[in-house]
Amino acid sequence: MDLQKIRSRMIRDLKEQIPEIHDDNIKITELPGKKNSVINVVFDKKPSKLPKEVVIKIFRTNNVVPEINILNRLKNQNFHVPSILFFQNPYLILEKVKGTNLCDFINEKLKGTQQLDDLDPELKRQIIQSIERLAEYLAQVHEKNFVRKRYKVKKKYVLCKGDTRLKDFIYDSVNDILYGVDFEDAYEGNHMDDLAWICTSLLDTDPGLFELEEPKHKIDLINIFLKKYYRCNPKFPFDFNYLAERIIENVNIVIERRNLPYGVVSKDKLIKDISKEI
């Protein structure tokens, strides 16, 4: 659905609950979304019951209740996530958090480089700090949301964010705060699934695997990320082969999603520089 149709339908559906939402009072832009539409709304005149700027997530899937439950759970655990301001199916209205999505924060600083040491020392420090905050965030989410599933063999599972991308995190560099957003694909599973998707997101975003023959800065960031995660959660098991297989699987999913002109990526070429000892 194009943005004008989204705008018209949103105004029609929400005008009773939010009288200030009309054509003359709002500016809207579309934000990156996975399966659902995500709209940034700025009111010219602040509504009586909402902030001047909000994010409205319009669900086309059945994941709205699970996402609400997870946002509330994480908020109660003192994680930085957007506050839920209002819900009227299929519209979930969320707090607009301050900052830059982590994908842009990192990649814009890496443009024109192949190694972290090519960067100004302050930029390098900022990037490393941001990726360590991400490792800390996921480590704490996993540690605080540990579950067991009983099969023939006991398996230790955690709350996984699911399809976990750098753009799913907003970094407020001024206050050094990281926010998690978009929990629509969350599930209970192996903690390394989230780690593998973050590694994939580092590799497949520009500048990365598809732009550089050897994106050494991305490999360095992967190693920094993994080492920080396991310093936070030293009792969690690290399985290099499992991680490598998931990264390869994810990269090939990305190639298919984007219809990129690449063949199937092999393990030996891609994973050789990722640390096997965490």
N, C-alpha and C positions, 0 to 999 in steps of 0.2 A: 504494500500500500504506500502511495506517495505521501509526502509530508503534508500537503494541503488537505488530503482526505483524512489523515490522522488528526490534524488540527480541528477540522470541522466536526468529526465524530467525538473527539475529546471534549470540545466546548459543549456540544449537545448533551453528552452523557453526564457531565459534571456540573453544569450550570446551576442545578438545584442546590447542591451541597456547597458549591463554591461560586457564589453570585458574581464575583469579580473576574471569573474566567470568561472573557469575551474577546472578540476580534480586536477591539481598540485598546486592550489592556495587556496583551501578552505578546512576547517574542519567543519563538521556539526554534530550537536546533536539535538535530538528531545526533545522538551519541552512539558509539560502538555498542552493539548488542549481539548476542549469540542467536538465540531462538526467538527472542521477544523484542519488541520495539522499546527503545530507551530514549526519552525526550527530555531535554533541558528546557525549563520554562522560566522566563523572567517576567514578572508583573511590572507594568509601569507604575501601578498603584498597589501598594502592599495589601493583600487580603487580610481580613480580620482574623482568620484562623490559621494562616500559613505564613511562612517567611516570604520575602520578596522574590527569592529564587529557589526553585525546587527541581527535583528530578522525578519524572513520572515514568514508571515502567508499565508497559501495556502488554499483558500476557496473552500469548496465543497458545501456550501449552497449559498443562494441568499442574505446573510446579509452583503456583503462587502460594498455596498454604504451606508446603514444606519450606519455601524460602522465608516466609514470615516467621515460621517457627525457629528456623536456624538463626535469623537475624536477632530475634528476641533472646534466644539462648546465649548467643555470643555477646550481646549487649549486657546481659546479666552476669556474664563472666568477665566483664570489663574490657572486652576487645573493642578496638576502634572500628566500628561499622556505622553506616548511615542509620539515623533514627527513622522509624516508621512514623509518618505524620498523619496518614489517612489511607484507608483502603476502601475502595468500592469496585468490586470485581468488574472488569479485569485490570483496574487501575490501582497500582501501588505507588503512593506518593511518598517520596523519601527526602530526607535532608540532603542538601547539596554540600558535600564536604570540600574543604579547601585543599588545593594542591594540584599536582600534575600526575597523569597516569604514569606508572613506573616504566612502561615501555618507552614512552617519549622522553622521560627524564633521563634514562640511560642512553638510548640510541642517538638522541640529538647531540650528546656530548662526545659520542664515539665516531661521528661522521669524519671520514678522511683519515682514519687511523686503523692500524691492525693490531697494535699492542697497547696495553694500559700505560706503559712507560712513555708512549708517544704523547700522552696528555700532560697538560699543565698539572702540577702536583695538587692544586686545590680541587680541580675537576676530578682527578683520580680519587681523591679522598671522598668526595661527595658520592661518586658512583659506588665505591666499595661500601660506604656507610649505608647507602640505600639498599644494596643487595643483602647486607648483613641484617638490616631491619626486617627484610622479607623472610630470611631464614629464621629469625627469632619469632616472627609472627606465626609462621606455619608450625614451628616446633611447639609453641605454646598451645595453638589450636589442637594439635594432635595429642599433646600430653594431657590436656584438660578434657578431651573428648575421646577417651580410650574406651573401647568396648570389646567384648569377646563374642565370638560366634562359635557354636559347638557343632563340629562335624565329627567324622571318625577321628580326626586329629584336631586338637584345639588350635585355633588361629587367633592371633591378636590383631584386631582391627581398630582403626581410628575413624573419626569423621574426616573424610576427604572432601576437598572443595570441588574437585571434578573439573576436567578440561581447564586446568589452572594456568592462566596466561598472565604475563606481566601487566597487561592493561587492566586486569581485574583488581589492581591495587593502586591507590592514590597516595602519593607521597607529598606531604607538607614539609618541604626541606627547611623552611624557616623555623618551625617548631620541632623538626625531626620526629614526625608522627606518620605512621603508615596506616592507612585504612584499607580494609578488605571490602569489596563490593561484588555483586552478582554471585549468589550462592544457589542458583537454580538447579545446578547439576550435582549438588552435594550428595554423597552416599557414604556408607560404611565400607572401608576397604583397607588395603595395604598403604601405609604412610608413604611408601616410595612412589606410589602413583602420582601424588602431588609433586614430589621432587622431580620426577621424570618430565612432567609437563612444564615445570619452570625451566629445566635444562633445555627442553625443546624450544620454549619461547625465547630463550636467550639466543639459541642457535639460528632459529628461522626468521628472526626479525632483522631488518636492515640497519647496520651492516652486519652480516652474518654468513651463514653457510651458503646462501644462494647468491651472494655478492662477492665474497672473498674466497680465494683458494684456501687460505688458512686464517680463519678469524681467531687469532690467538687471544685477543682480549676477551672474547666470549668464553673460551675454554678456561681462562684464568678466573673469570667471574663465576663459572660453574663450580670450580674447585673451591673458591672462597665461600660460595653459598653452601655447598655440601659440608665443608669443614665447620662452618659456623652452626649449621643445623645440628650436627652430631655433637658439638660441644654443648649445645643446649639440651639435647636429648641423648646422652651417652649410652643409655641402656637400650635404646632402640636398635634393632639389628640392621646392619648394612650389608646388602647383597649386591655386589658389583654386577654380576651377570643379569640379575633381575632388572636393575636400573638400566643397563645398556640395552637390553631387549625392549624395554618400554620406550626408551628414547628413540630407538630405530623405528619402532612401530608408530610412534607419534609423528616423527618426521615424515614418514611415508603417508600418514593420514593427511598431514598438511599439504604435501605435494598433490595428493588427489583432490583435496578441497579446493585448492587454488588453481588446479589444472596447470601446474607448472611443467615446463619441458625438461624434466629430470627423470631418470630411471630410478629403480628401487635403490635406496641408499644402503650401503653395506656397513656392518658393524666395525670391521677392522679399520676402515678409513676414518670413520667419524668419532670413535670412542677412544682412540689410542692414547690421547693426552689427558683423559679424565682420570683422576687419582683412583687407584684401586684400594688405597689404604686411607681410611678416614679416622 
